[in-house]
């Protein structure tokens, strides 16, 4: 059995962007309920993440961006005593409440602590059940529900603080991981591979043209078999040629056919198969080392079921 660390924290439940927002605290509750009901939670190494520091988060983001988030937090903290449910908007879809800053730092801290745990041999791999998500957060701005890019940050951390020479990022969210591409494009130490519905949010799709980025657009209503064929034909050869020493996963589950925020047709068995391929690449090249972080997934039932199969595969309990 593979030792899989599971990083989460109550602070990530306190981030709330208001009634009806799809990126809601209930997402983590749905995941936790499913993992407990299935018995899978009992097999995981449960870990409480630390708060990431400004210095750590600056590996992936400008100081100006981080200071802007802190400024919003400071204003909210001052207003929270008089304005119940106070929100400060960073873009039309992305807001902070008085507890968001701690959630952001816990989510980033989880990705960093998971990287430490895997590289120290304390776990074979890790899943971070955290929010807010990260893959739309660019080096200098928040967008699309995302404030700090947890996966890009962890990849940079593995290179800069653990001395790895090559890491890969795999993104299977329904939306293009534009923030991750913005941060890693042109860094030959990082290979990013992904697929995403196109045309769709964010508009434009993969556009850096960087040699280290392979983000594949797919049409709405594409189903699992076509996505699997793309992965076999394009992702896997690039990953094997690159031979990463560690893999980082932007694990978004909104390409599920039941998720109304996307229009792709994946099901749980597709997420199981994708995870098997990622794990096989890690076993061939990276001593099995994987850190996976939650991104999208907004149909609560489909999210819980999909995370279960993903984590079950990581843990070798299928």
C-alpha positions in Angstrom: 0.0 0.0 0.0 1.2 3.5 -0.9 1.5 6.0 2.0 -0.7 9.0 0.9 -0.7 12.1 3.0 -4.0 14.1 3.1 -3.6 17.8 3.8 -6.6 19.9 4.8 -7.5 22.5 7.4 -10.7 24.2 8.9 -9.4 27.6 7.7 -10.1 26.5 4.2 -13.8 26.2 5.1 -14.0 29.8 6.4 -13.3 31.3 3.0 -16.8 32.2 1.7 -17.6 34.4 -1.4 -21.3 34.7 -0.6 -24.6 32.9 -1.1 -24.8 31.0 -4.4 -21.2 31.1 -5.3 -20.1 27.8 -6.8 -16.7 27.8 -5.1 -18.2 27.3 -1.7 -17.1 25.7 1.6 -19.5 22.8 1.0 -17.1 21.5 -1.6 -14.6 20.4 1.1 -17.5 19.0 3.2 -18.6 16.9 0.3 -15.1 15.5 -0.2 -14.6 14.8 3.5 -18.1 13.2 3.8 -17.3 10.9 0.8 -13.9 9.9 2.1 -15.2 9.1 5.5 -18.3 7.2 4.2 -16.1 5.1 1.9 -13.6 4.3 4.7 -10.8 5.7 2.6 -10.0 8.5 5.1 -9.0 5.9 7.7 -6.2 4.7 5.3 -4.7 8.2 4.8 -2.0 10.1 6.8 -4.0 13.1 7.9 -1.9 16.3 8.1 -2.6 19.9 9.2 -0.8 22.4 6.9 1.1 25.4 8.2 0.5 29.0 7.1 2.6 29.8 4.1 4.8 33.0 4.4 4.9 36.0 2.1 8.5 35.0 1.3 7.4 31.5 0.3 4.5 32.7 -1.8 6.8 35.2 -3.6 8.4 32.2 -5.4 5.4 32.3 -7.7 4.0 35.8 -7.3 5.0 39.4 -7.3 5.3 41.2 -4.0 2.8 43.7 -5.3 0.2 41.1 -5.8 0.7 39.6 -2.4 0.7 43.0 -0.7 -2.6 43.8 -2.5 -4.2 40.6 -1.0 -2.9 41.6 2.4 -4.3 45.1 2.0 -7.7 43.7 1.1 -7.5 41.5 4.2 -6.5 44.4 6.5 -9.5 46.4 5.2 -11.9 43.5 5.7 -10.6 42.8 9.2 -11.2 46.4 10.1 -14.8 46.3 8.7 -15.8 42.9 9.9 -17.0 44.1 13.2 -19.6 46.4 11.6 -20.3 44.7 8.3 -21.7 41.2 8.6 -20.6 39.1 5.7 -18.2 41.7 4.3 -16.6 40.9 1.0 -13.9 42.6 -1.1 -13.9 41.8 -4.8 -10.6 41.2 -6.7 -12.5 40.5 -10.0 -16.1 39.9 -10.8 -15.9 36.2 -9.8 -13.3 36.4 -7.0 -13.8 37.9 -3.6 -12.2 37.8 -0.1 -14.0 37.7 3.2 -12.3 38.4 6.6 -11.1 34.8 6.8 -9.9 34.4 3.2 -6.3 35.4 3.9 -5.8 32.5 6.3 -7.4 30.1 3.9 -5.1 31.3 1.1 -2.0 30.8 3.4 -3.2 27.4 4.5 -3.8 26.2 0.9 -0.4 27.4 -0.2 1.1 26.0 3.0 -0.5 22.6 2.3 1.1 22.4 -1.1 4.5 23.3 0.3 4.2 21.0 3.3 3.1 18.1 1.0 6.1 18.7 -1.1 8.3 18.5 1.9 6.7 15.4 3.2 7.0 13.6 -0.2 10.6 14.6 -0.8 11.6 13.7 2.7 10.2 10.2 2.2 7.5 10.7 4.9 4.8 9.9 2.3 4.9 8.5 -1.2 2.4 11.0 -2.5 -0.1 13.6 -1.2 -3.5 15.1 -1.9 -4.3 18.6 -0.7 -8.0 19.1 -0.1 -7.8 22.9 0.1 -9.5 26.0 -1.1 -9.4 28.6 -2.6 -8.1 26.9 -5.8 -5.1 28.3 -7.5 -4.5 27.5 -11.2 -6.0 30.8 -12.6 -3.9 33.0 -10.3 -1.2 34.6 -12.4 2.1 35.8 -11.1 0.7 39.3 -10.6 -3.0 39.0 -10.1 -5.9 37.0 -8.8 -8.8 35.8 -11.1 -11.3 33.0 -11.6 -11.8 32.1 -7.9 -8.0 31.8 -7.4 -5.7 34.1 -5.4 -2.4 32.2 -5.0 -1.3 29.4 -7.4 -0.7 26.5 -5.1 0.6 24.0 -7.7 2.9 26.5 -9.5 4.2 27.6 -6.1 4.9 24.0 -5.0 6.7 23.2 -8.3 8.9 26.3 -7.9 9.6 25.3 -4.2 10.7 21.8 -5.2 13.2 23.3 -7.6 14.5 26.2 -5.5 14.4 24.7 -2.0 14.9 21.0 -2.6 17.3 21.2 -5.5 15.3 19.2 -8.1 16.3 19.7 -11.7 13.0 18.8 -13.4 9.4 18.7 -12.3 6.1 18.3 -14.2 2.7 19.9 -13.7 -0.4 18.0 -14.9 -3.7 20.0 -15.1 -7.0 18.2 -15.8 -9.4 20.9 -14.8 -12.1 21.8 -17.4 -10.7 25.4 -17.5 -7.3 26.3 -18.9 -4.8 26.8 -16.1 -3.8 30.2 -17.5 -2.2 31.3 -14.2 0.0 28.3 -14.0 1.1 28.8 -17.7 1.8 32.5 -16.9 4.1 31.5 -14.0 5.9 28.6 -15.6 6.1 29.4 -19.3 9.7 29.5 -20.5 11.1 27.8 -17.4 12.8 24.8 -18.9 12.9 23.0 -15.5 9.1 22.7 -15.5 7.0 20.8 -18.1 3.3 21.7 -17.9 0.7 19.4 -19.6 -3.0 19.9 -19.6 -6.3 19.7 -21.4 -9.2 22.1 -21.2 -12.5 23.0 -22.8 -12.2 25.6 -25.5 -13.6 28.1 -26.2 -14.4 28.7 -22.6 -13.2 30.6 -19.6 -10.6 32.1 -19.5 -10.9 33.3 -23.0 -8.0 32.8 -25.4 -6.7 29.5 -24.2 -3.1 28.5 -24.1 -1.2 31.3 -25.9 2.3 31.5 -24.5 3.8 29.4 -27.2 6.4 28.2 -24.7 8.3 25.1 -25.5 7.7 23.7 -21.9 3.9 24.0 -22.1 1.5 21.4 -23.8 -2.0 22.5 -23.1 -4.6 20.8 -25.3 -7.9 22.5 -26.2 -10.9 20.2 -26.6 -14.4 21.0 -27.8 -17.5 21.1 -25.6 -19.2 17.7 -25.1 -16.0 15.7 -25.6 -16.1 12.5 -23.6 -13.6 10.4 -21.8 -12.4 8.1 -24.6 -11.3 11.1 -26.7 -9.5 12.7 -23.8 -7.8 9.4 -23.0 -6.6 9.2 -26.6 -5.1 12.7 -26.4 -3.3 11.9 -23.2 -1.8 8.7 -24.6 -0.8 10.4 -27.9 0.5 13.7 -26.5 0.9 13.9 -22.7 2.6 10.6 -22.0 5.4 10.8 -24.7 6.2 14.4 -23.5 6.3 13.4 -19.9 8.4 10.3 -20.5 10.9 12.3 -22.7 11.1 15.0 -19.9 11.6 12.4 -17.1 10.4 14.6 -14.2 11.8 14.0 -10.8 8.4 14.9 -9.2 4.9 15.5 -10.5 2.4 18.1 -9.3 -1.3 17.8 -10.2 -3.9 20.5 -10.6 -6.8 18.2 -9.8 -10.0 19.9 -11.1 -13.0 17.7 -11.4 -15.3 20.1 -13.2 -14.9 18.2 -16.5 -17.3 15.7 -15.0 -20.5 15.2 -17.1 -22.6 16.2 -14.1 -20.8 19.5 -13.5 -22.7 22.5 -14.8 -19.7 24.8 -14.8 -18.2 22.8 -17.7 -19.5 21.0 -20.7 -17.2 18.0 -21.0 -18.2 14.4 -20.4 -15.8 12.7 -18.1 -16.9 10.3 -15.4 -15.2 8.8 -12.4 -13.6 6.0 -14.3 -11.8 8.6 -16.5 -10.4 10.3 -13.4 -9.3 6.8 -12.2 -7.5 6.2 -15.5 -5.9 9.6 -15.6 -4.6 9.1 -12.1 -3.2 5.7 -13.0 -1.3 7.3 -15.9 0.1 10.0 -13.7 1.1 7.5 -11.1 2.8 5.3 -13.7 4.9 8.2 -15.0 5.9 9.0 -11.4 6.9 5.4 -10.8 9.0 5.4 -14.0 10.8 8.6 -13.5 10.1 10.2 -10.1 10.3 7.4 -7.4 6.5 7.7 -7.3 6.5 11.2 -6.0 3.3 13.2 -6.6 1.6 16.1 -4.9 -2.0 16.7 -6.1 -4.0 19.9 -5.2 -7.7 20.4 -5.5 -8.8 22.9 -8.2 -12.4 22.9 -9.6 -15.3 20.6 -9.2 -18.7 22.2 -8.3 -21.3 19.4 -8.5 -20.9 18.2 -4.9 -21.9 14.6 -5.5 -19.7 14.2 -8.6 -16.8 16.0 -6.8 -16.9 13.7 -3.8 -17.1 10.6 -6.0 -14.3 11.8 -8.3 -11.9 12.8 -5.5 -12.5 9.4 -3.9 -11.3 7.5 -7.0 -8.4 9.9 -7.5 -7.2 9.5 -3.9 -7.9 5.8 -3.9 -5.6 5.4 -6.9 -2.9 7.5 -5.3 -3.1 5.4 -2.2 -3.0 2.1 -4.1 -6.3 1.0 -2.7 -8.3 0.4 -5.9 
